[in-house]
Amino acid sequence: MVPRGRSTYSDDEIESIWVGGAPVLNSTVTLADYDPAWPALYEREADRIRRALGERVRVLEHVGSTAVPGLCAKPRIDILLVVPDSDDEDAYLPELEDAGYYLVIREPGDGHRALKGPDTDVNLHVYSPDSGEIERYLTFRDHLRADAADRDLYANTKRELAARTWAYIQHYADAKNDVVDEILRRATARRELPEHRG
C-alpha cells in the first residue's frame, strides 16, 4: 500500500516503528500479475474483521495494487480499516488478535497501525477517521482503476524498482513516492473537474 503523506523512512525509523524489529529483505521484490482471486481474499478478511469489530468499523476497503484489476502487485492483500481512534488499541486490538491478526507496526505520530493476518498474506492498515491517508489511498486506487495510462506508468515503475535489491521493503515503497505523487496530482485535478464532482 503506497500513498503516504511523507517522504522516506531511514533505517532507524523503520526499526523504531516495527513491533519486535523490522524484517530485513536484502533482495529484490517479487511482483505477480493481477490475480482475479484477490478480491475474494479481501472479502474473506473483511468478513472476519467485521465479525470481530462490529460497529467499530467506520471504513473497510480493499486498497493497494491487489485492488486494481490489471495491475501487477506483491501478492499481499492491503486492507484499510478506520476505527474511532487508532491510538486506543485496547478498543480494537484484542478482538483482532482473537481473530488471528497480530500487530507489526505502530506509528504513534499519525496513528497508523499495521497488522498481519492469520492465514492470507495481508497488511491490515488501521487509521482514525481524521487521517489524511484515507482519502489518499482511496483516490489513488480509484484513479488507477479508471486510468489505463497511469496504471501502466505505475506498473512499469514498480517492475523497474522491484528488480533492484532493497534492504527493507519500505525502501522499495519509498522509492515509488515520486510517481505516486505525480499520479495523485492528476487524480486530484481530475476529481476537481465539474463533470467529476458529486
C-alpha positions, -999 to 999 in steps of 0.1 A, spaced: 0 0 0 17 31 -12 2 66 -5 19 81 25 19 118 32 56 119 39 90 114 22 111 84 31 120 64 62 155 60 75 167 26 86 164 38 122 128 49 117 119 16 101 133 -3 131 116 20 156 80 15 142 82 -22 138 70 -42 168 97 -67 175 121 -55 148 117 -49 111 122 -79 88 152 -75 66 147 -81 29 182 -77 13 167 -89 -20 146 -79 -50 108 -76 -47 85 -103 -62 56 -90 -82 28 -111 -95 4 -105 -124 -31 -95 -113 -50 -124 -99 -88 -122 -101 -89 -142 -68 -76 -112 -49 -109 -95 -43 -124 -127 -29 -94 -130 -4 -102 -94 6 -139 -102 11 -130 -131 34 -107 -109 55 -133 -81 55 -159 -105 69 -136 -117 96 -128 -81 106 -165 -70 106 -173 -100 128 -145 -91 152 -152 -54 155 -189 -49 145 -199 -12 146 -163 -1 154 -156 -5 117 -160 30 103 -144 23 69 -132 -10 54 -117 -10 19 -96 -31 -3 -67 -9 -13 -32 -12 -28 -23 -28 -61 -43 -60 -55 -74 -38 -55 -67 -26 -91 -77 -51 -119 -49 -55 -144 -21 -42 -121 8 -63 -110 14 -65 -73 31 -81 -44 7 -110 -37 -4 -94 -4 -39 -80 2 -38 -45 16 -68 -35 37 -77 -1 50 -96 -1 83 -108 30 100 -118 28 137 -130 56 160 -94 61 175 -65 40 162 -43 51 191 -68 35 215 -55 0 208 -75 -15 237 -107 -7 219 -100 -29 189 -67 -48 190 -77 -76 214 -107 -85 192 -85 -85 161 -59 -106 179 -86 -131 189 -94 -133 152 -58 -142 144 -43 -108 135 -11 -95 151 4 -61 154 36 -54 134 38 -16 130 29 12 154 34 48 142 22 70 171 28 102 151 0 96 126 -19 69 144 -11 43 118 -11 7 129 -4 -23 107 -13 -59 114 -7 -92 96 -34 -118 91 -39 -153 104 -36 -171 71 -39 -150 40 -9 -127 34 -24 -93 43 -14 -59 55 -42 -45 76 -37 -8 80 -56 9 108 -63 47 110 -85 72 128 -112 90 108 -93 123 107 -63 108 89 -55 124 55 -41 90 44 -77 76 40 -85 99 11 -51 95 -5 -54 57 -6 -89 57 -20 -82 85 -45 -51 66 -57 -69 33 -60 -99 47 -78 -78 67 -103 -57 36 -112 -89 16 -117 -101 42 -142 -69 55 -159 -51 29 -180 -21 52 -188 -14 59 -152 -20 23 -143 7 13 -169 30 40 -157 27 28 -121 32 -9 -132 63 -1 -152 78 19 -123 70 -9 -99 87 -35 -122 118 -14 -126 121 -8 -89 113 -44 -79 143 -56 -99 166 -38 -76 179 -51 -42 164 -34 -12 175 -38 25 139 -33 37 106 -35 18 99 1 30 127 14 9 111 -1 -22 78 16 -12 95 49 -6 112 47 -40 77 49 -56 69 82 -38 76 105 -68 54 85 -93 27 82 -66 27 119 -60 26 126 -98 -4 103 -102 -21 117 -72 -18 152 -85 -35 141 -118 -61 122 -99 -69 152 -76 -71 176 -106 -94 152 -124 -117 149 -94 -120 187 -92 -133 189 -128 -170 198 -129 -180 165 -145 -164 145 -117 -180 165 -88 -208 149 -68 
